[in-house]
């Protein structure tokens, strides 16, 4: 079942186009829906994230985060009630608001209509972030999060929202401190064809596919580490 969902995430196929060597599409979708409704996809992702952080020599609990958003076009299956127009990006669809750790691993995602601003989404996400990750005291963000939000986060959440701005004298592509981590994560998500455009009727389904996409990335990393460890152990055993 998990391999079938990974296949849908990676290749962006319709549920009914499930290859014959997987279980029937309606059984796979029922499995996906159950994981979405019970929050199992997020729990599965979070456990992998903790292992991935430990594999990097980090503490499972992060102390800093980066927030950003990404607007994507909505397919015809996206209802009018959950889609909007992003005037800045000229995109009619939805917006993914993500918070990552300093390594770019996903901490939280919220999918909204594209006309929901960064500041509006941050007011919803930051309290949940603070409650879930008590050690986080610093969040980096871009200029879209300036204004009263900075003072509100400091007063209400004891959270420092540090704005990393792009200088006026910069031209072309420039790697900005800290912000590049979350922008790279948004790029990772676009490798999954199911996420190149939003096809989901429910925003919760879009969020679940984001968690599965990141779970695929982390599981590949952990598998490479396990394989490398086995090779090293085998080499040492032969040398002994």
Secondary structure as the mmCIF struct_conf table of DSSP 4:
data_model
#
loop_
_struct_conf.conf_type_id
_struct_conf.id
_struct_conf.beg_label_comp_id
_struct_conf.beg_label_asym_id
_struct_conf.beg_label_seq_id
_struct_conf.end_label_comp_id
_struct_conf.end_label_asym_id
_struct_conf.end_label_seq_id
HELX_RH_AL_P HELX_RH_AL_P1 UNK A 2 UNK A 11
HELX_RH_3T_P HELX_RH_3T_P1 UNK A 15 UNK A 17
TURN_TY1_P TURN_TY1_P1 UNK A 20 UNK A 21
BEND BEND1 UNK A 22 UNK A 22
HELX_LH_PP_P HELX_LH_PP_P1 UNK A 23 UNK A 24
HELX_RH_AL_P HELX_RH_AL_P2 UNK A 25 UNK A 37
TURN_TY1_P TURN_TY1_P2 UNK A 38 UNK A 39
HELX_RH_AL_P HELX_RH_AL_P3 UNK A 40 UNK A 55
TURN_TY1_P TURN_TY1_P3 UNK A 56 UNK A 57
BEND BEND2 UNK A 60 UNK A 61
BEND BEND3 UNK A 63 UNK A 63
STRN STRN1 UNK A 64 UNK A 73
STRN STRN2 UNK A 74 UNK A 74
TURN_TY1_P TURN_TY1_P4 UNK A 76 UNK A 77
BEND BEND4 UNK A 78 UNK A 78
HELX_RH_3T_P HELX_RH_3T_P2 UNK A 80 UNK A 82
STRN STRN3 UNK A 84 UNK A 86
TURN_TY1_P TURN_TY1_P5 UNK A 87 UNK A 90
STRN STRN4 UNK A 91 UNK A 100
TURN_TY1_P TURN_TY1_P6 UNK A 102 UNK A 103
BEND BEND5 UNK A 104 UNK A 104
STRN STRN5 UNK A 106 UNK A 113
TURN_TY1_P TURN_TY1_P7 UNK A 114 UNK A 115
BEND BEND6 UNK A 116 UNK A 116
HELX_RH_AL_P HELX_RH_AL_P4 UNK A 118 UNK A 132
TURN_TY1_P TURN_TY1_P8 UNK A 134 UNK A 135
STRN STRN6 UNK A 138 UNK A 141
HELX_RH_3T_P HELX_RH_3T_P3 UNK A 143 UNK A 145
BEND BEND7 UNK A 147 UNK A 147
HELX_RH_AL_P HELX_RH_AL_P5 UNK A 148 UNK A 157
STRN STRN7 UNK A 160 UNK A 163
HELX_LH_PP_P HELX_LH_PP_P2 UNK A 165 UNK A 167
TURN_TY1_P TURN_TY1_P9 UNK A 168 UNK A 169
BEND BEND8 UNK A 172 UNK A 172
HELX_LH_PP_P HELX_LH_PP_P3 UNK A 175 UNK A 176
TURN_TY1_P TURN_TY1_P10 UNK A 177 UNK A 178
HELX_RH_AL_P HELX_RH_AL_P6 UNK A 179 UNK A 189
TURN_TY1_P TURN_TY1_P11 UNK A 190 UNK A 191
BEND BEND9 UNK A 192 UNK A 192
HELX_RH_AL_P HELX_RH_AL_P7 UNK A 193 UNK A 196
BEND BEND10 UNK A 197 UNK A 197
STRN STRN8 UNK A 198 UNK A 198
BEND BEND11 UNK A 201 UNK A 202
HELX_RH_AL_P HELX_RH_AL_P8 UNK A 203 UNK A 239
#
